[in-house]
């Protein structure tokens, strides 16, 4: 049981690091990040707001009580990233891998998701 809890928090922490670093770049107006956003047609103010949405979604994901809502929001966020990459002809592998990882972590963290998705309790 303790091993599962450690895995639970390590996986959650990995998602937290990925999105935390991403949001930090947006909220601090990192010049490289703002330049890349500009190439996608996103102005600095909108980019900041995207960072706020990312932080709120991440916090909801990290908290066990709101984790499923956070999962849905982070998944939607990454879906938007995939769509933006496709629209601008940028490779979509990175956002697809991150999205897949979020969903795998969510299935591990929330057994009720695997029950709903796969019809069994132990995956």
C-alpha positions as CSV (number, residue, x, y, z in Angstrom):
1,X,0.0,0.0,0.0
2,X,2.8,2.4,0.9
3,X,4.5,1.6,-2.5
4,X,1.3,2.6,-4.3
5,X,1.1,5.9,-2.5
6,X,4.8,6.7,-3.3
7,X,4.1,5.9,-7.0
8,X,0.9,8.0,-6.9
9,X,2.8,11.0,-5.6
10,X,5.9,10.5,-7.8
11,X,3.7,10.4,-11.0
12,X,1.6,13.4,-9.8
13,X,4.9,15.2,-9.1
14,X,6.2,14.5,-12.6
15,X,3.1,16.0,-14.1
16,X,3.4,18.9,-11.7
17,X,7.0,19.6,-12.7
18,X,6.2,19.6,-16.4
19,X,3.2,21.9,-16.1
20,X,4.8,24.0,-13.4
21,X,7.8,24.8,-15.5
22,X,5.6,25.5,-18.5
23,X,3.4,27.8,-16.5
24,X,6.4,29.5,-14.9
25,X,7.6,30.5,-18.4
26,X,4.3,31.9,-19.3
27,X,3.7,33.8,-16.0
28,X,7.2,35.3,-16.0
29,X,7.0,36.3,-19.6
30,X,10.1,34.3,-20.5
31,X,11.4,35.9,-23.7
32,X,11.9,32.6,-25.5
33,X,8.4,31.4,-24.5
34,X,6.8,34.7,-25.5
35,X,8.7,34.6,-28.9
36,X,7.4,31.1,-29.6
37,X,3.9,32.1,-28.6
38,X,4.1,35.1,-31.0
39,X,4.9,32.7,-33.8
40,X,1.6,30.9,-33.0
41,X,-0.2,34.3,-33.1
42,X,-0.6,34.5,-29.3
43,X,0.1,37.9,-27.7
44,X,1.9,38.3,-24.4
45,X,-1.3,39.1,-22.4
46,X,-3.1,36.0,-23.7
47,X,-0.1,33.9,-23.1
48,X,-0.1,35.1,-19.4
49,X,-3.8,34.1,-19.1
50,X,-3.0,30.7,-20.6
51,X,-0.4,30.4,-17.9
52,X,-3.0,31.2,-15.2
53,X,-5.3,28.5,-16.7
54,X,-2.5,26.1,-16.6
55,X,-1.7,26.7,-13.0
56,X,-5.4,26.4,-11.9
57,X,-5.7,23.2,-13.9
58,X,-2.5,21.8,-12.4
59,X,-3.6,22.7,-8.8
60,X,-6.9,20.9,-9.4
61,X,-5.1,17.9,-10.8
62,X,-2.7,17.7,-7.8
63,X,-5.4,17.9,-5.1
64,X,-6.8,14.4,-4.7
65,X,-10.4,15.7,-4.2
66,X,-10.4,17.6,-7.4
67,X,-8.0,15.4,-9.4
68,X,-10.5,14.2,-11.9
69,X,-11.6,17.8,-12.8
70,X,-7.9,18.7,-13.1
71,X,-7.3,15.7,-15.4
72,X,-10.2,16.8,-17.7
73,X,-8.8,20.4,-17.7
74,X,-5.2,19.4,-18.4
75,X,-6.4,17.0,-21.1
76,X,-8.4,19.8,-22.7
77,X,-5.4,22.1,-22.4
78,X,-3.1,19.6,-24.1
79,X,-5.8,19.0,-26.8
80,X,-5.6,22.7,-27.5
81,X,-1.8,22.4,-27.7
82,X,-2.1,19.6,-30.2
83,X,-4.6,21.6,-32.3
84,X,-2.3,24.6,-32.2
85,X,0.7,22.5,-33.3
86,X,-1.3,21.0,-36.1
87,X,-2.6,24.3,-37.3
88,X,0.9,25.8,-37.5
89,X,2.6,22.7,-39.0
90,X,4.7,22.0,-35.9
91,X,5.4,18.4,-34.8
92,X,2.7,17.1,-32.4
93,X,4.7,14.3,-30.7
94,X,5.6,16.2,-27.5
95,X,2.0,17.4,-26.6
96,X,0.6,13.9,-27.5
97,X,3.1,12.2,-25.2
98,X,2.3,14.6,-22.4
99,X,-1.4,14.1,-22.9
100,X,-1.0,10.3,-22.9
101,X,1.1,10.5,-19.7
102,X,-1.6,12.7,-18.0
103,X,-4.2,10.1,-18.9
104,X,-2.1,7.1,-17.7
105,X,-1.3,8.9,-14.4
106,X,-5.0,9.7,-14.0
107,X,-6.0,6.0,-14.5
108,X,-3.5,5.0,-11.9
109,X,-4.4,7.7,-9.4
110,X,-8.2,7.2,-9.8
111,X,-9.2,3.6,-10.0
112,X,-12.8,4.7,-10.7
113,X,-11.6,5.9,-14.1
114,X,-10.2,2.5,-15.0
115,X,-13.5,1.0,-13.8
116,X,-15.5,3.3,-16.0
117,X,-13.2,3.1,-19.0
118,X,-12.2,-0.6,-19.0
119,X,-14.8,-2.2,-16.9
120,X,-12.5,-3.7,-14.3
121,X,-11.1,-2.6,-11.0
122,X,-7.4,-3.6,-11.4
123,X,-5.4,-2.3,-14.3
